[in-house]
């Protein structure tokens, strides 16, 4: 297992971590591990760009776009003749 050291941690953050750990009946170290698991250890697949854009548009009620008509597909060139 890896280990890390966190330097220059604000006293208020350390105090809140200690209080939170006590509320959950854990050590400060175990509480920090649990917070990191919750935040960084998320195993959900990342949303792709299209899903992110769709989610953002849904928050404002959606967006209607005028889509241009498509042309017919061109016939591919034949290089064997």
Backbone torsions as a table, in degrees:
resi	resn	phi	psi	omega
1	UNK	NA	146.1	178.6
2	UNK	-86.8	162.4	174.9
3	UNK	-138.5	154.5	179.0
4	UNK	-133.7	159.1	173.4
5	UNK	-120.2	133.8	179.2
6	UNK	-109.6	113.0	-179.3
7	UNK	-98.3	159.7	175.1
8	UNK	56.2	39.2	176.4
9	UNK	-79.3	130.1	179.8
10	UNK	-58.8	142.8	179.9
11	UNK	-59.5	-36.9	-179.5
12	UNK	-66.1	-39.6	177.9
13	UNK	-64.1	-43.0	179.8
14	UNK	-63.4	-41.5	179.1
15	UNK	-63.3	-44.6	-180.0
16	UNK	-65.7	-35.1	176.4
17	UNK	-65.5	-41.9	178.9
18	UNK	-62.9	-42.9	179.6
19	UNK	-65.6	-44.6	179.8
20	UNK	-62.3	-41.2	178.7
21	UNK	-62.8	-43.2	179.3
22	UNK	-63.1	-38.6	179.0
23	UNK	-63.8	-31.7	179.8
24	UNK	-96.1	2.2	178.6
25	UNK	68.2	34.7	-179.0
26	UNK	-126.0	165.4	172.2
27	UNK	-74.9	163.6	177.4
28	UNK	-62.3	-38.2	179.9
29	UNK	-64.0	-44.6	178.9
30	UNK	-67.1	-36.2	177.6
31	UNK	-64.2	-42.3	178.0
32	UNK	-63.5	-40.4	177.1
33	UNK	-61.9	-42.7	-179.2
34	UNK	-65.1	-40.8	177.4
35	UNK	-62.2	-44.8	179.0
36	UNK	-64.2	-39.5	176.8
37	UNK	-60.6	-43.5	-178.5
38	UNK	-65.3	-39.2	-173.8
39	UNK	-89.9	-48.9	-174.2
40	UNK	-92.9	-28.9	-174.9
41	UNK	-82.4	12.9	-179.6
42	UNK	-62.4	123.4	-177.0
43	UNK	-103.0	11.1	176.2
44	UNK	-65.6	144.2	177.3
45	UNK	-65.9	140.6	-179.4
46	UNK	-67.0	145.6	177.5
47	UNK	-73.7	141.0	176.3
48	UNK	-81.8	173.9	-175.1
49	UNK	-59.7	-41.1	-179.2
50	UNK	-62.1	-42.0	178.9
51	UNK	-66.0	-38.8	179.3
52	UNK	-65.4	-44.1	178.8
53	UNK	-64.0	-41.8	178.9
54	UNK	-62.5	-43.3	179.5
55	UNK	-63.6	-39.8	179.1
56	UNK	-65.8	-41.5	179.6
57	UNK	-66.9	-35.9	179.8
58	UNK	-63.7	-32.2	-179.7
59	UNK	-64.8	-26.4	179.9
60	UNK	-103.7	12.6	176.4
61	UNK	97.4	7.3	178.0
62	UNK	90.8	168.0	-179.6
63	UNK	-137.8	130.9	176.1
64	UNK	-98.0	126.8	179.4
65	UNK	-114.7	141.1	173.5
66	UNK	-85.9	114.2	-178.8
67	UNK	-93.8	129.7	179.5
68	UNK	-70.5	153.6	177.9
69	UNK	-67.2	146.6	179.4
70	UNK	-93.3	145.3	174.5
71	UNK	-82.5	163.4	176.5
72	UNK	-66.7	152.8	178.8
73	UNK	-69.2	133.8	178.9
74	UNK	-70.4	151.6	175.6
75	UNK	-77.1	129.8	-178.1
76	UNK	-65.8	149.9	177.9
77	UNK	-68.6	145.0	177.9
78	UNK	-106.4	117.4	-177.6
79	UNK	-97.1	-1.0	-177.3
80	UNK	-89.4	2.6	-178.2
81	UNK	-107.0	NA	NA
